[in-house]
Amino acid sequence: MSPTHSRTHLSLSRFTIALAAPAVALAAISATGGFSGTAAAAPVAQTRAISAARAASPAALAAAAARSGESAHATLLVADGAAAPRRLGYRQKIAWRMMQRSFHWRPKYQFWYLNRLWMHESGWNTRADNPYSGAYGIPQALPGSKMASAGPRWWSDPSTQIRWGLRYIRGRYGNPRKAWSHEVAYGWY
């Protein structure tokens, strides 16, 4: 082996070890159902492991978990279960959580389409009203009173409007990506 190749191999080995440690810690935390331990330092170390693991890509986590003998599925569940990104607004975070918990869509892949769709329709405004068609709210329901089936205060509650909108998308298109494709092709969804 040449000295350059040797250094590259050594640094790749260090990188692999650095990725494997958080993956193993993450899989262990996932397998046990959460944080445990009596020492005050244990949760801090586990939190650091999760933070480091979130920085790595899911593919890298799966590869590291496979090398360590742990379940890649458990590792990816925790990595995909990350909270909504901080840069999202209040209403977008509600949608992110609903997509993940109630609709079992992976917001990491579907939220971009939903955000584009509802920014185009209403700008995420709960009181957006189309004077020409009578469409109302974040998802631009027509008529707006349809959203009463999703919860109380349909005219002002973002959770109710988002829930109704996500149900509509699931029933008519299957997922936000397909709804956005329809919007782009036809100018409505």
C-alpha positions in Angstrom: 0.0 0.0 0.0 1.2 3.5 -0.8 1.5 6.0 2.1 -1.3 8.1 0.6 -3.6 5.1 0.2 -2.7 4.1 3.7 -3.7 7.5 5.1 -6.9 7.5 3.2 -7.8 4.0 4.5 -6.9 5.0 8.0 -9.1 8.2 7.9 -12.0 6.2 6.3 -11.7 3.7 9.2 -11.9 6.5 11.7 -14.9 7.9 9.9 -16.6 4.5 9.9 -15.9 4.1 13.7 -17.2 7.6 14.3 -20.5 6.8 12.5 -20.9 3.3 14.0 -20.7 4.6 17.6 -23.8 6.8 17.4 -25.7 4.2 15.4 -25.0 1.6 18.0 -26.1 4.0 20.8 -29.2 5.0 18.8 -30.2 1.4 18.2 -29.7 0.6 21.9 -31.8 3.5 22.9 -34.5 2.5 20.4 -34.4 -1.1 21.5 -34.8 -0.3 25.2 -37.6 2.1 24.5 -35.9 5.3 25.6 -33.4 6.8 27.9 -32.6 4.9 31.1 -29.9 4.9 33.7 -29.4 6.4 37.1 -26.2 8.3 36.5 -26.7 12.0 35.6 -24.1 11.7 32.8 -25.8 8.8 31.0 -28.7 10.8 29.5 -26.2 13.6 28.4 -24.1 11.0 26.6 -27.1 9.4 25.0 -28.4 12.9 23.9 -25.0 13.6 22.3 -25.1 10.3 20.5 -28.6 11.1 19.1 -27.5 14.5 18.0 -24.4 13.1 16.2 -26.6 10.4 14.6 -29.1 12.9 13.3 -26.3 14.7 11.6 -25.4 11.6 9.6 -27.5 10.6 6.6 -30.0 7.7 7.0 -28.0 5.6 4.5 -24.8 6.1 6.6 -26.7 5.1 9.8 -28.1 2.0 8.2 -24.6 1.0 6.9 -23.1 1.7 10.3 -25.8 -0.3 12.1 -25.3 -3.2 9.7 -21.6 -3.3 10.4 -22.2 -3.2 14.1 -24.8 -6.0 14.0 -27.6 -3.8 15.2 -31.0 -3.5 13.5 -30.9 -0.8 10.8 -34.7 -0.6 10.9 -34.7 0.5 14.6 -32.0 3.1 13.9 -33.8 4.6 10.9 -37.1 4.8 12.9 -35.4 7.0 15.4 -33.6 9.1 12.8 -36.9 9.6 10.8 -38.8 10.3 13.9 -37.0 13.6 14.3 -39.0 16.6 15.3 -40.1 19.2 12.7 -37.3 21.5 11.5 -36.9 24.7 13.6 -37.3 27.0 10.6 -41.0 25.9 10.1 -43.8 28.1 11.4 -46.4 27.1 13.9 -48.9 25.8 11.3 -46.3 24.0 9.3 -45.1 22.2 12.5 -48.7 21.0 13.1 -48.9 19.6 9.6 -45.4 18.0 10.0 -46.6 16.2 13.1 -49.9 15.1 11.7 -48.3 13.8 8.5 -46.0 11.7 10.6 -48.3 10.5 13.4 -51.8 10.3 11.9 -51.2 9.8 8.2 -48.0 7.8 8.4 -46.4 9.8 5.6 -42.7 10.5 5.9 -42.7 14.3 6.2 -39.0 14.3 5.2 -40.2 13.4 1.7 -43.7 14.7 1.5 -43.7 18.0 3.4 -42.0 19.9 0.6 -44.9 19.2 -1.7 -47.5 20.0 0.9 -45.8 23.3 1.8 -45.6 24.3 -1.9 -49.3 23.4 -2.4 -50.7 25.3 0.6 -48.3 28.3 0.1 -49.7 28.5 -3.4 -53.4 28.1 -2.3 -53.5 30.2 0.9 -50.1 31.0 2.2 -51.0 28.9 5.3 -53.6 31.6 6.3 -56.4 30.1 8.3 -58.8 32.9 7.2 -57.8 32.9 3.5 -61.0 33.4 1.6 -61.4 33.2 -2.2 -64.0 35.7 -3.2 -64.6 34.1 -6.6 -65.1 30.5 -5.6 -65.9 30.7 -1.9 -62.9 28.4 -1.0 -61.8 29.0 2.6 -58.9 28.3 4.9 -55.4 26.7 4.6 -56.5 23.9 2.3 -59.0 26.1 0.5 -62.0 23.8 1.2 -65.1 24.5 -1.0 -67.3 25.2 0.9 -65.3 26.0 4.0 -68.0 24.5 6.3 -66.9 21.0 5.0 -64.0 21.3 7.5 -66.4 21.0 10.4 -66.1 17.2 9.9 -62.4 17.4 11.1 -63.0 19.2 14.4 -64.3 22.3 16.1 -63.8 26.0 15.1 -63.2 25.1 11.4 -63.1 28.8 10.5 -60.1 29.6 12.7 -58.4 26.5 14.1 -55.3 25.5 12.1 -55.3 21.9 13.4 -58.9 21.4 12.2 -58.1 22.8 8.8 -54.9 20.9 8.4 -56.5 17.6 9.5 -59.3 18.1 7.0 -56.8 19.1 4.2 -54.6 16.0 4.8 -57.7 13.7 4.8 -58.8 15.3 1.5 -55.3 14.8 0.0 -55.1 11.2 1.2 -58.6 10.4 -0.1 -58.3 12.0 -3.5 -54.6 11.8 -4.4 -52.9 9.4 -1.9 -50.2 11.8 -0.8 -49.0 15.5 -1.1 -46.6 14.8 -3.9 -49.4 13.6 -6.2 -51.7 16.5 -5.1 -48.9 19.0 -6.0 -48.4 17.3 -9.4 -52.1 17.7 -10.1 -51.9 21.4 -9.0 -49.1 22.0 -11.3 -50.8 20.3 -14.3 -54.3 21.6 -13.9 -54.0 24.7 -11.6 -56.2 23.2 -8.8 -56.3 20.2 -6.6 
